[in-house]
Amino acid sequence: MTPKADESSGPRLDERITGALVGAAVGDALGGPVEGYSPDQILQRHGGRVHGIVGPWNGDAWRTARPIAPYHKGDGHVTDDTLLTHALVRAYATVRDHLDAYALADHLVPDLMTNPRWIPELEAEALPLHRVFLAEKWLVTRLHYGHVDPREAGVGNIVNCGAAMYMAPVGLVNAADPRAAYAEALDIAGAHQSSYGREAAGVLAAAVAAACAPGATPDSVVAACLSLAKDGTRAAIETVCDTAARYTDFESALAPLRAAVTPYDTVGPDYRQPSLGARRPSRLHAIEELPVALGMLVVANGDFRHAVLGAVNYGRDCDSIATMAGAVAGALGSPVPEDWSKAVAEASRLDLWEPPRTLTEVAREIHARDVDRRRAHEAAFGALEGRPCSD
């Protein structure tokens, strides 16, 4: 039986989990075809801003056109952001409890290596490992072939958004507990990333968990992130979101948000020609994607369509920005447009609603275990203090 929630608390857990995971996939699919380009290039290519699902940048030449080849980005196809998010859901479904870096080594890595799946961008069944970016292949290199301690395997990888882009499930199994989500994501992401890439994974999970809290707003989500984020990641989120608060439409916010995040971004002005210091560990810097996603959430006042379209038209790594914005807006309860979700599911040949059903069931099991563990600890601590146990 599905638990009933007080209407004042907003959407139920299952609705928030569905909104976050379906919303992340939709954002990913909308952002894919314009990834790597600037807002001006997007404007010129599409004769205006992108307002929904569009085709590949290079049209029918997507198989051979560089630098995109051989991926069919566009037409509603999800990218590796969604493939990895669903892989993490499957790891939760196997373990049915909180995860750590060892769980990635024991479950997610073998899944990437041994289970062929339909890869929308390849229009073929293949191992997910064959689609993910080199920074994500690092998981297999370090954990499977290198036998590195999973808690330290992320050290040495390029510092990017690779871990953050699929951390929404961590926030969802820790719904309404951003501190717990942050800690769990930091542990998991240690197998994949270091420095501000790992930090972003923790903060994105915290943002999703905070968005699930009854009565949550974009401002409460940002406040939760700022209470946990460290170093350059915290500074970037604060600066970008302070800037975002001055705008109510994404068009006018595009240039100001880019200017606000620039001091913290290592990639540089030309996304396809990164600077010499790009993606190197630092306490002063941040990935660009997370602060901008939160900024677009503030500009849109939590509205899913507005936040995702702002992220998409921002360009650069916009599939990941839109994935993050979509996950948080969906967790807040802003409806994912049905025409978008159905079109993405059909084009990608994926059941976008099965992972949320699975994760909702697992999240409830984990919460029940957490309650039992907490009560056992309370009883033990009470005994240490000489207090009688109470039922």
KOLNUBA-848570 format. One record per residue: x, y, z of N, C-alpha, C in turn; residue in one letter; residue number from 1. Coordinates in pm, whole numbers, m for minus. Each point is the difference from the previous one (the first is absolute). Layout:
N
SITE    n_X    n_Y    n_Z   ca_X   ca_Y   ca_Z    c_X    c_Y    c_Z residuo num
SITE      X      Y      Z      X      Y      Z      X      Y      Z       A NUM
...
% end
This chain:
391
SITE    n_X    n_Y    n_Z   ca_X   ca_Y   ca_Z    c_X    c_Y    c_Z residuo num
SITE     85   m119      0    m85    119      0     88    124      0       M   1
SITE    m32     98    m84     76    123     m6    m38     90    117       T   2
SITE     97     43     80    m32     84    115    m66    131    m45       P   3
SITE    m92     49     82    m64    128    m30     75    111     74       K   4
SITE     19    110    m69     68    114     60   m100    110     28       A   5
SITE     28     79    103    m78    119     25     12     93   m120       D   6
SITE   m113     51    m47      2     83   m120     92    120     14       E   7
SITE     14     50    124     84    117     22    148    m29    m22       S   8
SITE     36   m127      0    141    m37    m18     39     m5   m146       S   9
SITE    m97     16    m89     31     m1   m142      3   m141    m55       G  10
SITE     70    m18   m112      5   m132    m64     55   m108     94       P  11
SITE    m48   m123    m19     48   m114     78    142    m39    m44       R  12
SITE     60    m89     77    134    m47    m31      8    m58   m140       L  13
SITE    m94    m88    m35      7    m62   m132    m11    103   m112       D  14
SITE    m81    103     21    m15    105   m100    127     83    m14       E  15
SITE     66     26    111    124     77     m5    113    m82    m66       R  16
SITE      6   m128     32    103    m85    m61    m24    m11   m150       I  17
SITE   m125    m17    m39    m32     m7   m143     34    132    m68       T  18
SITE    m39    111     61     30    130    m58    148     23    m18       G  19
SITE     79    m40    101    144     22     m6     67    m85   m107       A  20
SITE    m31   m129     m6     68    m88    m94    m50     19   m143       L  21
SITE   m130     15    m18    m51     27   m135     44    140    m43       V  22
SITE     m4     94     92     43    136    m31    145      7    m39       G  23
SITE     85    m76     67    142     m2    m34     21    m54   m140       A  24
SITE    m72   m107    m35     15    m60   m133    m48     95   m109       A  25
SITE   m110     69     25    m51     95    m98     98    116    m19       V  26
SITE     52     53    109     99    106    m12    122    m45    m78       G  27
SITE     44   m120     27    115    m58    m70    m27     m8   m151       D  28
SITE   m117    m50    m38    m33    m16   m141    m14    133    m72       A  29
SITE    m56    100     67    m15    131    m63    134     70    m16       L  30
SITE     90    m21     96    130     67     m7    100    m65    m91       G  31
SITE    m15   m130    m27     98    m75    m78     36     61   m135       G  32
SITE    m97     38    m83     33     45   m135     71    134     m6       P  33
SITE     m4     80    107     68    130     m3    119      5     96       V  34
SITE     35   m116     55    114     m7     92    128     48    m68       E  35
SITE     77     81     71    130     43    m49     m1    130    m75       G  36
SITE   m118     53    m28     m9    125    m76    m37    116     92       Y  37
SITE     17    122    m49    m31    120     77   m144     42    m25       S  38
SITE    m55     85     88   m136     50    m25    m15     67   m137       P  39
SITE    102     73    m43     m8     66   m131     m1   m102   m113       D  40
SITE     81   m104     12      2   m104   m103   m133    m74     m6       Q  41
SITE    m58    m25    117   m130    m67      5   m106     87    m66       I  42
SITE      3    128     31    m95     95    m57      8      0   m153       L  43
SITE    123      2    m51     19      4   m145    m41   m131    m66       Q  44
SITE     39   m113     62    m28   m131    m59   m149    m27     m7       R  45
SITE    m75     40    103   m141    m36      7    m92    117    m34       H  46
SITE     57    112    m40    m84    113    m37    m79     55    117       G  47
SITE     53    m16    119    m67     42    123     40    m95    112       G  48
SITE    m57     18    115     29    m88    113    m65   m137    m18       R  49
SITE     58    m99     64    m57   m135      1   m115     m2    100       V  50
SITE   m116    m48    m43   m116     m5     89    m58   m140     12       H  51
SITE     77   m100    m39    m47   m137     11    101    m95    m60       G  52
SITE    m46   m115    m45     88   m100    m59     39     43   m140       I  53
SITE    131     m3    m28     49     36   m133     88   m112    m54       V  54
SITE     29      8   m129     81   m102    m64    149     22     19       G  55
SITE     82    m89    m56    145     12     14     53    130    m58       P  56
SITE    107     50     56     61    125    m45     35     m7   m149       W  57
SITE     51   m115    m41     45    m17   m138    m99    m78    m86       N  58
SITE   m123     m7     43   m102    m67    m78     30   m146    m24       G  59
SITE    m23    m47   m123     20   m140    m32    147    m42     m2       D  60
SITE     90     97     10    143    m31     m3     55    m32    139       A  61
SITE    m89    m26     97     46    m18    138     97   m117     15       W  62
SITE     m6   m101    m86     89   m116     16    145     34    m28       R  63
SITE     24    100    m84    138     29    m41     46    141     35       T  64
SITE    m92     90     35     38    138     28     76     11    131       A  65
SITE    113     64     m6     80     24    120    m40    134     63       R  66
SITE     12     14    134     55    m98     94   m105    m90     63       P  67
SITE   m120     m7    m57   m109    m75     62      5   m149    m32       I  68
SITE     42    m36   m122     m4   m139    m45     59    m94    103       A  69
SITE    m58   m120     15   m110    m60    m78   m132      1     77       P  70
SITE    m26    105     77   m117      1     88   m117     77    m60       Y  71
SITE   m118    m60      6   m123     65    m46    m56     81    116       H  72
SITE     56    119     19    m47     90    105   m115     81    m55       K  73
SITE   m116    m13     57   m116     71    m47   m116    m93    m25       G  74
SITE   m112     56    m45   m120    m78    m29    m53    m73    123       D  75
SITE     31     53    120    m52    m60    122     85   m111     58       G  76
SITE    123    m14    m45     88   m105     52     70     45    129       H  77
SITE     m7    m82    103     76     28    122    147    m30    m24       V  78
SITE     85     52     89    144    m21    m11     50    m83    117       T  79
SITE    131      3     20     60    m80    107    m42     47    139       D  80
SITE    m44    125     15    m49     45    130   m112    m92     49       D  81
SITE    m95    m27    m89   m114    m86     36     41   m146     10       T  82
SITE     86    m44    m90     45   m140      7     65    m30    135       L  83
SITE     82     93     50     67    m21    128    m97     16    117       L  84
SITE    m94     92    m12   m101     15    106    m78   m130     16       T  85
SITE    m41    m59   m110    m75   m125      8     87   m114     51       H  86
SITE    129      2    m34     92   m101     52     12     11    152       A  87
SITE      2    123     52      8     18    145   m129    m48     66       L  88
SITE   m114     23    m63   m127    m52     53      6   m153      8       V  89
SITE     56    m63   m103     11   m147      2     92    m47    113       R  90
SITE    103     77     30     86    m37    113    m78      8    131       A  91
SITE    m80    104     16    m85      9    119    m98   m117      6       Y  92
SITE    m54    m38   m115    m97   m109     m3     63   m133     40       A  93
SITE    129    m14    m28     71   m123     38     34      0    148       T  94
SITE     58    109     48     46      8    139   m116     22     97       V  95
SITE    m97     80    m41   m118     31     79     36     60    135       R  96
SITE    101     85     m2     44     74    118     88    114    m49       D  97
SITE     52     79     92     90    108    m39    122    m56    m74       H  98
SITE     54     79    m91    115    m42    m78    126     72     47       L  99
SITE    113    m58    m38    128     66     23     89    m24   m122       D 100
SITE    126     42      8     89    m13   m115     19   m146    m38       A 101
SITE      0    m89     97     15   m142    m30   m119    m54    m80       Y 102
SITE   m117     56     23   m117    m44    m75     13     33   m148       A 103
SITE     64    113    m31     24     32   m140     91   m104    m62       L 104
SITE    105    m39     72     92   m101    m50    m67   m135    m16       A 105
SITE    m85    m35     94    m61   m134      1   m121    m13    m91       D 106
SITE    m68    111    m28   m127    m10    m73     m7     88   m124       H 107
SITE     31    129     12    m14     87   m116    102    m32   m108       L 108
SITE    125    m22     37    103    m28   m100    m29   m129    m77       V 109
SITE    m31   m113     65    m35   m120    m77   m121     21    m91       P 110
SITE    m97     81     44   m117     29    m81     42     72   m128       D 111
SITE     89     99     11     46     72   m118     77    m90    m96       L 112
SITE     69    m98     55     91    m83    m80    m64   m123    m63       M 113
SITE   m106    m50     59    m46   m134    m39   m145     m9    m46       T 114
SITE    m80    106     17   m142     m9    m33    m35     91   m118       N 115
SITE     m8    m55   m122    m37     83   m115   m139     60     18       P 116
SITE    m12    126    m42   m128     70      9    m19     86   m124       R 117
SITE   m123     42    m24    m25     88   m113     61    137     30       W 118
SITE     87     45    m90     67    130     14    m61     94   m104       I 119
SITE    m86     91     41    m72     84    m97     92     74    m97       P 120
SITE    109     57     50     88     79    m87     75    m86   m102       E 121
SITE     14   m129     27     64    m90    m96   m102    m72    m87       L 122
SITE   m127     13     37   m108    m72    m69     34   m148    m14       E 123
SITE     48    m55    110     40   m141      1      8    m49    143       A 124
SITE     m3   m130     15     24    m61    130    150    m14     19       E 125
SITE     49     45    113    144     m4     26     23      5    150       A 126
SITE    122    m25     40     36     16    141     m1    150     32       L 127
SITE    m60     39    114      4    141     37    143     56      5       P 128
SITE     95    m85     32    140     42      3     44     61   m132       L 129
SITE    m57    m49   m111     40     50   m131    m55    139    m29       H 130
SITE    m95     45     78    m57    134    m22     57    105     94       R 131
SITE     30    m37    125     37    103     97    131     66    m38       V 132
SITE     18    122     49    118     81    m28    122    m59     71       F 133
SITE    119     42    m43    124    m53     57      7     19    152       L 134
SITE    m51    113     48      3     24    144    m86    m99     76       A 135
SITE    m98    m61    m68    m83   m103     63     56   m140    m26       E 136
SITE     70    m17   m111     73   m126    m21    107    m19    107       K 137
SITE     40    111     60     96     m4    111    m46    m96    110       W 138
SITE   m130     m5     24    m53    m92    102     43   m143    m27       L 139
SITE    m11    m40   m125     37   m137    m36    151    m19      5       V 140
SITE     72     97    m52    146     m9     m1     56    m13    141       T 141
SITE    m46     86     89     56      4    136    m54   m111     90       R 142
SITE   m131    m26     m9    m60    m93     94     11   m145    m45       L 143
SITE    m22    m24   m129      5   m138    m48    142    m45    m35       H 144
SITE     69     82    m77    134    m40    m45    111     42     96       Y 145
SITE    m16    115     65    105     49     89    m11    m49    142       G 146
SITE   m117    m52     37    m22    m50    137     33    105    106       H 147
SITE    m31    125    m32     26    110     93   m106      0    110       V 148
SITE     39     40    119    m97     18    108   m112     89    m52       D 149
SITE   m124    m48     m1   m109     79    m59    m16    139     61       P 150
SITE     36     15    126    m16    130     65     97    103    m53       R 151
SITE    104    m46    m69    103     91    m50     15     m6   m152       E 152
SITE    m83    m78    m66     19    m25   m142    m22    125    m86       A 153
SITE    m75     96     50    m25    121    m77    119     92    m12       G 154
SITE     99    m17     85    117     86     m3     77    m24   m130       V 155
SITE     31    107    m71     72    m10   m125    m86     16   m123       G 156
SITE   m132    m17     17    m92     20   m112    m12    150    m29       N 157
SITE    m41     36   m121    m28    141    m24   m115     41     92       I 158
SITE      1    124     44   m104     49     90   m110     61    m85       V 159
SITE   m111    m70    m11   m112     49    m80   m132    m33     70       N 160
SITE   m110     10    m73   m130    m24     61    m42   m146    m11       C 161
SITE     92    m88    m39    m35   m138    m27    m68    m73    114       G 162
SITE     41     28    124    m65    m66    114   m129     72     38       A 163
SITE      2    132     m6   m119     77     41   m120    m28    m88       A 164
SITE     24    m26   m128   m112     m8    m96    m92   m119     25       M 165
SITE     44   m100     77    m88   m115     24    m27    m24    149       Y 166
SITE     19    102     84    m17    m15    144   m141     26     50       M 167
SITE    m95     33    m85   m136     25     47    m58   m116     82       A 168
SITE     23   m128    m39    m55   m109     81     45      3    146       P 169
SITE    121     49     25     48      7    138    m83     99     80       V 170
SITE    m33    113    m62    m87     96     68   m139    m55     24       G 171
SITE    m47    m84    m90   m136    m53     12    m13   m107    108       L 172
SITE    101    m85     17     m9   m100    108     24     65    136       V 173
SITE     52    123     m2     16     78    124    m95    120     m2       N 174
SITE   m118    m20    m57    m95    110    m18    m22     77    129       A 175
SITE      6    132    m10    m21     94    110    112     m2    103       A 176
SITE    112    m63    m32    116     m2     91    125     35    m81       D 177
SITE     19    127    m34    113     38    m86    136    m33     58       P 178
SITE     14      7    132    130    m30     59     38   m147    m22       R 179
SITE    m95    m90     16     26   m141    m23     28    m26   m148       A 180
SITE    m74     66    m88     22    m16   m143    140     47    m39       A 181
SITE     42    112     54    132     55    m27    109    m99     41       Y 182
SITE    m12    m55    120    102    m93     50      5   m128    m84       A 183
SITE   m116    m53    m35     m3   m124    m78     56     22   m140       E 184
SITE    m36    113    m61     49     28   m135    151     23      0       A 185
SITE     52     66    102    145     19      8     72   m134      7       L 186
SITE    m54    m94     74     59   m134     10     m5    m69   m135       D 187
SITE   m117     m3    m62    m15    m66   m129     92     64   m104       I 188
SITE     m2    132     m6     74     72   m104    151    m11     16       A 189
SITE     47    m41    118    144    m19     17     57   m104    m94       G 190
SITE    m85    m89    m50     46   m101    m97     17     59   m139       A 191
SITE    m51    119    m23     m9     56   m135     75    131    m15       H 192
SITE     m7     85    104     49    136    m10     76     41    125       Q 193
SITE     74    110    m11     62     62    115    m30    149     m5       S 194
SITE     47     73    100     m6    146      2   m143     50    m22       S 195
SITE    m15    106    m78   m131     63    m13    m96    m81    m86       Y 196
SITE     49   m101    m72    m90    m91    m70    m73    m90     99       G 197
SITE     73    m48     99    m61    m81    105    m92     86     86       R 198
SITE     44    122     30    m81     91     81   m133     30    m69       E 199
SITE      3     22   m129   m124     28    m74    m97   m117      7       A 200
SITE     53   m122     m3    m87   m117     12    m73      0    134       A 201
SITE     72     33    106    m63      7    132   m106    108      8       G 202
SITE     30    116    m57    m93    112      9   m122    m22    m89       V 203
SITE     18    m60   m117   m117    m29    m85    m94    m97     71       L 204
SITE     55   m103     63    m85    m93     75    m73     72    112       A 205
SITE     71     91     68    m63     78    107   m111     88    m54       A 206
SITE     20     58   m118   m102     85    m60   m127    m78    m29       A 207
SITE     15   m121    m54   m116    m84    m31    m71    m41    129       V 208
SITE     77    m38    102    m61    m37    128    m75    118     60       A 209
SITE     61    119     m6    m65    120     55   m127     33    m77       A 210
SITE      1    m22   m131   m118     28    m82   m116    m91     35       A 211
SITE     28   m117     56   m106    m95     37    m69     38    131       C 212
SITE     56     90     76    m59     35    130   m134     70    m21       A 213
SITE   m100    m34     81   m128     70    m10     19    151     12       P 214
SITE    m62     73    m91     11    145      4    127     57    m58       G 215
SITE     82    m85    m62    128     47    m55    m24    101   m112       A 216
SITE     94     92    m14     m1    102   m105    140      7    m60       T 217
SITE     17     66   m113    136     19    m52     92     65    102       P 218
SITE    m49     97     76     84     66     99     42    m96    112       D 219
SITE    m92    m88     43     38    m94    106     98   m104    m51       S 220
SITE    m12    m35   m128     97    m93    m60    138     63     m4       V 221
SITE      8    123    m47    129     69     m6     59     17    140       V 222
SITE    m84     33     97     49     15    137     58   m130     52       A 223
SITE    m66   m111    m29     53   m130     43    134    m28    m65       A 224
SITE     12     33   m128    127    m21    m70    111     85     61       C 225
SITE    m30    126     30    101     89     56     41    m42    141       L 226
SITE    m90    m66     72     33    m45    135     97   m118      0       S 227
SITE     13    m66   m116     83   m120     m8    121     16    m91       L 228
SITE    m13     77   m106    106     11   m101    126     63     58       A 229
SITE    111    m37    m57    130     48     48     75     73   m111       K 230
SITE     90     87     43     99     61    m88    m62     66   m123       D 231
SITE     64    m21   m117    m45     67   m122   m141    m37    m41       G 232
SITE    m43   m120     33   m135    m42    m35   m102     87     73       T 233
SITE     24     24    128    m92     84     76      0    143    m54       R 234
SITE    120     53    m24      9    137    m49    m69     16   m135       A 235
SITE     18    m99    m88    m61      8   m133   m152     m5      9       A 236
SITE    m54    m88     83   m146     m9     16    m55    130     55       I 237
SITE     65     55    100    m48    124     60      1    115   m101       E 238
SITE    109     14    m73     12    108    m97   m101    m14   m113       T 239
SITE    m11   m120    m55    m91    m23   m112   m145     19     43       V 240
SITE    m36    m53    116   m140     10     43    m37    141     43       C 241
SITE     95     74     57    m25    141     29    m27     77   m129       D 242
SITE     77    m32   m104    m23     63   m131   m135    m42    m57       T 243
SITE    m31   m129     10   m124    m52    m57   m124     65     62       A 244
SITE     11     38    127   m115     57     70    m45    133    m60       A 245
SITE     82     60    m86    m35    128    m62    m81    m18   m128       R 246
SITE    m20   m125    m42    m63    m25   m130   m119    m93     15       Y 247
SITE    m94     14    m92   m118    m88      1    m22    m68   m134       T 248
SITE     90     23    m97     m9    m72   m127    140    m42    m41       D 249
SITE     10   m119    m59    132    m55    m27     75     78   m107       F 250
SITE    m71     60    m94     67     72   m108     90    110     55       E 251
SITE    m51     80     90     79    109     56    105    m50     99       S 252
SITE    m17   m122     49     94    m53    100    118    m75    m61       A 253
SITE     m6    m35   m128    104    m85    m59    140     59     16       L 254
SITE     20    121    m45    133     63      9     40     30    144       A 255
SITE    m88     54     84     38     26    139     40   m125     78       P 256
SITE    m69   m111    m22     36   m123     73    135    m51    m46       L 257
SITE     28      9   m130    132    m41    m49    108     90     60       R 258
SITE    m25    130      6     98     92     58     22    m30    148       A 259
SITE   m108    m37     70     11    m27    144     81   m125     29       A 260
SITE    m14   m103    m84     71   m125     26    142     m1    m57       V 261
SITE     31     93    m89    129      0    m69    121     m4     94       T 262
SITE      4     77    109    119     m5     87     25   m137     63       P 263
SITE   m102    m83      4     13   m131     66     17   m114    m99       Y 264
SITE    m31     25   m125      4   m101   m106    142    m11    m55       D 265
SITE     51   m122    m13    136    m19    m52      4    m24   m149       T 266
SITE   m113    m30    m62     m1    m39   m141     36    117    m91       V 267
SITE    m51    119     31     32    116    m79   m110     37    m97       G 268
SITE     20    106    m78   m108     53    m84    m40    m90   m116       P 269
SITE     93    m75    m56    m32    m89   m112    m12   m142     53       D 270
SITE   m125    m50      9    m23   m129     65     72   m114    m71       Y 271
SITE     14     10   m131     63   m110    m74    152     12     m6       R 272
SITE     55    108     52    145     16      8     35     44    142       Q 273
SITE     m3    m95     94     19     34    141    134     67     27       P 274
SITE      2     81    104    121     71     39    101    m97     59       S 275
SITE    123     49     21    107    m85     52    m32    m53    140       L 276
SITE    m72     80     77    m33    m41    136   m131    m75     11       G 277
SITE    m57    m38   m111   m133    m62      2     m2   m132     74       A 278
SITE   m101    m15     84    m35   m128     63    113    m55     87       R 279
SITE     77     90     60    103    m41     94    m50     22    143       R 280
SITE     46    m81     95    m44     18    138     29    140     52       P 281
SITE    m89     51     83     16    135     55   m100     19    113       S 282
SITE     38     79     99    m96     38    104    m68    132    m35       R 283
SITE     45     65   m105    m52    131    m36   m108     m5   m107       L 284
SITE    m13   m113    m67    m85     m8   m117   m120    m92     20       H 285
SITE    m84     m5   m101   m122    m82      3    m29    m46   m142       A 286
SITE    m74   m111    m11    m53    m32   m132   m103    108    m35       I 287
SITE    m19     26   m125    m94    102    m44   m144    m46     12       E 288
SITE    m24   m128    m21   m135    m50    m22    m92     17    122       E 289
SITE     47    m34    119    m87      3    117    m43    141     38       L 290
SITE     91     97     14    m46    136     34    m97     56   m104       P 291
SITE     26    m25   m128    m89     53   m103   m137    m68      6       V 292
SITE     m3   m131     25   m128    m70     14    m81     59    114       A 293
SITE     64     24    114    m70     60    113    m41    143    m32       L 294
SITE     85     72    m72    m34    135    m40   m123      3    m88       G 295
SITE     m8    m91    m96   m118     m6    m87   m124    m38     80       M 296
SITE     16    m82    101   m113    m36     87    m53    125     71       L 297
SITE     92     88     44    m40    124     67    m69     94    m99       V 298
SITE     60     16   m119    m61     86   m103   m142    m46    m30       V 299
SITE    m20   m131    m10   m130    m57    m36    m96    m13    118       A 300
SITE     49     35    120    m80    m18    122    m51   m143     12       N 301
SITE     85    m95    m41    m32   m141     16    m81    m61   m112       G 302
SITE    m41     79    m99    m81    m54   m109     85    m88    m90       D 303
SITE    m44   m123    m22     80    m98    m73     31     47   m142       F 304
SITE   m101     37    m75     19     35   m141     97    118    m13       R 305
SITE    m20    103     81     83    120     m9    144    m30     41       H 306
SITE     19    m76    107    135    m32     47     75    m84   m102       A 307
SITE    m65   m101    m55     66    m89    m95     32     73   m130       V 308
SITE    m94     79    m51     28     73   m123    111    102     20       L 309
SITE      7     61    118    111     90     29    132    m74     m3       G 310
SITE      2   m120     61    121    m81      1     40    m42   m141       A 311
SITE    m96    m40    m80     26    m45   m137     60    114    m83       V 312
SITE    m61    117      7     45    111    m83    126     67     51       N 313
SITE     42    m35    121    129     47     52    115    m59    m82       Y 314
SITE    m22   m118    m56    104    m63    m80    109    m62     86       G 315
SITE    121     m7    m59    114    m62     67    m38   m143     42       R 316
SITE     16    m41    124    m36   m137     39   m147     m6     41       D 317
SITE    m86     43    m93   m138     26     36    m83   m125     21       C 318
SITE     42   m116    m51    m78   m120     30     10    m33    148       D 319
SITE    120     17     57     17    m27    142    m63    110     85       S 320
SITE      8    125    m44    m64    109     74   m151    m24      4       I 321
SITE    m57    m36   m114   m144    m23     m7    m40   m127     75       A 322
SITE     88   m100      2    m26   m120     81    m14     37    147       T 323
SITE     93     82     50     m2     40    141   m119     90     30       M 324
SITE    m23     99    m85   m114     90     21   m131    m78     m5       A 325
SITE    m11    m96    m93   m120    m80    m12    m23    m88    121       G 326
SITE    108    m55     54    m13    m86    118    m50     78    121       A 327
SITE     57    119     22    m40     78    118   m140     57    m18       V 328
SITE    m31     55   m118   m135     52    m23   m104   m111     11       A 329
SITE     32   m117    m54    m92   m113     11    m22    m45    143       G 330
SITE    108      1     80    m12    m37    141    m82    102     78       A 331
SITE      5    126    m41    m83    103     63   m148    m22    m28       L 332
SITE    m29    m74   m107   m139    m27    m34    m51     75   m121       G 333
SITE     88     77    m66    m44     67   m122    m22   m104   m108       S 334
SITE   m116      0    m65    m31   m106    m95     94     m3   m120       P 335
SITE     40   m121    m38     77    m19   m124   m100     m4   m115       V 336
SITE     16     83   m102    m96     m1   m111    m18   m140    m58       P 337
SITE   m124    m45     m5    m27   m137    m42     41    m25   m145       E 338
SITE    m17    102    m85     37    m20   m139    150    m22    m14       D 339
SITE     80     68     83    144    m21     m2     37   m139     51       W 340
SITE    m54    m38    114     40   m128     61    m39   m118    m88       S 341
SITE   m119      6    m59    m43   m110    m88     86     m6   m126       K 342
SITE     32    115    m55     82      3   m122    141    m51     27       A 343
SITE     58     39    114    135    m46     35      0   m151     25       V 344
SITE    m99    m49     71     m8   m144     27    m12    m79   m129       A 345
SITE    m84     48    m91    m19    m71   m127    126      6    m86       E 346
SITE     59    118    m11    119     15    m85    119    m78     55       A 347
SITE     13     m3    133    114    m67     63    m25   m149     22       S 348
SITE   m124    m44    m26    m38   m141     22     27    m41    145       R 349
SITE    m36     88     92     19    m25    142   m131     19     74       L 350
SITE    m24    m83    100   m112     21     91     51     94    109       D 351
SITE    m28    128    m13     51     99     94    m67    m10    137       L 352
SITE   m111    m74      9    m75     m7    125     35   m124     82       W 353
SITE     72    m95    m59     39   m119     77    107     32    105       E 354
SITE    108     73    m31     98     34    104    m62     73    119       P 355
SITE    m89     99    m21    m63     61    118    m82    m97     84       P 356
SITE    m72    m91    m65    m76    m99     78     93    m84     85       R 357
SITE    110    m43    m60     97    m82     72     62     78    115       T 358
SITE     42    123    m27     70     77    104    m94     40    113       L 359
SITE   m126     23    m31    m96     31    105    m13   m117     97       T 360
SITE    m11   m119    m53     m9   m121     84    125    m16     85       E 361
SITE    116     20    m61    127    m14     72     13    109    105       V 362
SITE    m38    124    m33     12    110     95    m83    m26    125       A 363
SITE   m117    m58    m18    m84    m32    117     64   m108     86       R 364
SITE     61    m99    m65     70   m105     76    118     59     78       E 365
SITE     76     86    m65    115     60     66    m43     86    118       I 366
SITE   m109     76    m19    m47     84    110    m42    m85    119       H 367
SITE    m67   m113    m26    m40    m87    110    123    m53     73       A 368
SITE    102    m36    m74    124    m47     65     64    113     80       R 369
SITE     m2    120    m56     59    114     71    m72     25    133       D 370
SITE   m133    m11     m1    m77     19    122     39   m105    104       V 371
SITE     10   m126    m43     39   m107     93    140     24     55       D 372
SITE     93     40    m88    137     26     45      6    116     99       R 373
SITE    m78    105    m29      0    116     88    m59    m37    137       R 374
SITE   m106    m77      0    m61    m39    128     95    m88     80       R 375
SITE     71    m89    m69     97    m85     71    111     84     61       A 376
SITE     44    102    m74    104     87     53    m52     82    118       H 377
SITE   m123     49    m12    m58     76    111     m9    m85    127       E 378
SITE    m40   m126    m18    m10    m90    115    138    m26     61       A 379
SITE     99    m21    m87    136    m26     49     55    123     71       A 380
SITE    m21    117    m55     51    121     63    m71     26    132       F 381
SITE   m133    m27      0    m74     16    124     53    m92    109       G 382
SITE     34   m124    m37     55    m94     96    135     49     54       A 383
SITE     81     59    m87    129     54     43    m18    113    101       L 384
SITE   m110     72    m15    m29    110     92    m80    m45    123       E 385
SITE    m29   m131      5    m73    m52    114   m147     25     m5       G 386
SITE    m52     32   m121   m143     23    m15    m68   m130    m41       R 387
SITE   m118    m27     51    m71   m123    m39    m42      7   m145       P 388
SITE     m3   m114    m65    m45     m7   m139   m151     21     m6       C 389
SITE    m45     65   m105   m144     18    m20    m37    m46   m138       S 390
SITE   m119    m53    m16    m47    m51   m129    m32    117    m92       D 391
% end
